[in-house]
Amino acid sequence: MQKWAQGCVAVSVLLSGCAVFDKTPAENNDARQVTLRIPAGMAVPNQPSAFDIPASPTAAVNSGTLADKRSPTLILATASSSRLEEEEKLARVWFERNDYTGDIKPFINEQLQQFFAGQQVTLTQVDAEGLRYETAWITRSRSSGFWFWKAENAVDQVRYAIELAPRPHGRSLSMTVTLLEHQYFVPGEQLNAVDVKANEVNMLNRVINQVAIAEAKVARELRAQVAEVSLEPGMDQAGNPALVTSQPLDVTWSQLELLFGELDLTVTDFDRSVFTYFVNYTTPERGFWRTVTFRAAPVSLPLAEGEYQIVLSRLPDRITRPFLG
């Protein structure tokens, strides 16, 4: 009977787990802020309290500051001639002259005229040099209803100023878009500072896209004329033998690889930043079928087999000279 009672006690202890034993106090993982003692004359680092989040959403409202949840509006320099400067605060982009634009100022002026003409918006030149323009009122509407009852309701209208600032050397210029006036027709649709910047950037991006489309059109036209362009023997500025062509550098770069297969040149690497192809040359053989059909051996270059570089360079007169070395 005594053994049975002891067995019941052992079973009850196992079933109850560790409840009958003293529990080890849980470790306190709460992070405690440590106050650093900074010697006099040294910079004080940011304290964690500077990054505290308000306890409730109403705390930010009560403090008078509201977080803007909208994504930032960015300038998209999609044209090959466009670039941005760091820490730019204005709706401004820079355009650089390249083989597709020619003289940059007439090219940009033409694209401005074409863009606003396509949008059926009047663009007025307000200075004699053609560096400042103002648009007419651009009305924006919002669709309502559906099917046969669909209607366009005017929301607001805006006017922009577009300013061009060429550099003295004439190879680059900046374009800045500024919102001049805004009239809203719907209560609550007035623009704040963030909306103004978003509208300016949006208009600038649309003009940049017009420039990119024009550059692509010029590039297609140049590629279509490649068959009429020939390479002629000549010399480069250093006195090395070279092949001279009058086509733009970018077009020559894109078309050269089409000739490599015919000349038994295999591209092993290339560096677009310095317009250099790394190729391997193998002397072509006549082959079985050429021998059977009595065809002449393929044309071979007067080169020894090995690795070479094809370097393209632009001269002041815009003549491209591929040099094989």
Number of C-alpha atoms within 10 A of each C-alpha: 5 6 7 8 9 10 11 10 10 10 10 10 14 11 9 9 9 10 10 9 8 7 8 6 6 6 6 6 6 6 6 6 9 8 7 9 7 10 8 7 6 7 8 11 8 8 12 9 8 7 8 8 10 10 8 8 10 11 13 14 11 9 9 8 9 12 7 8 6 7 6 10 14 12 20 17 19 15 20 17 20 19 17 14 9 6 6 9 8 12 21 22 23 18 24 20 18 17 17 21 20 12 15 20 22 12 16 20 14 12 19 19 14 15 18 16 12 9 9 11 15 14 19 14 15 12 9 7 8 14 16 17 18 19 18 16 17 16 15 13 13 10 11 11 9 8 7 6 7 10 13 11 13 14 17 19 16 17 16 21 20 22 17 21 15 18 10 8 7 13 15 19 20 18 20 18 25 21 19 14 11 16 15 16 12 11 7 7 11 14 15 9 7 12 12 16 20 18 19 23 24 18 17 23 22 14 21 27 17 19 27 20 15 16 20 14 12 15 17 11 11 18 16 10 11 14 8 7 11 11 14 12 10 14 14 17 10 6 8 12 16 22 18 19 19 15 21 19 21 18 18 21 18 10 12 13 14 10 10 15 11 11 16 18 22 17 17 11 12 15 10 10 6 10 17 19 22 18 20 17 19 17 17 15 11 14 11 9 9 13 11 8 8 10 11 9 12 15 13 14 14 7 10 9 13 11 15 18 17 17 19 22 16 14 12 6 7 14 15 25 28 25 19 17 12
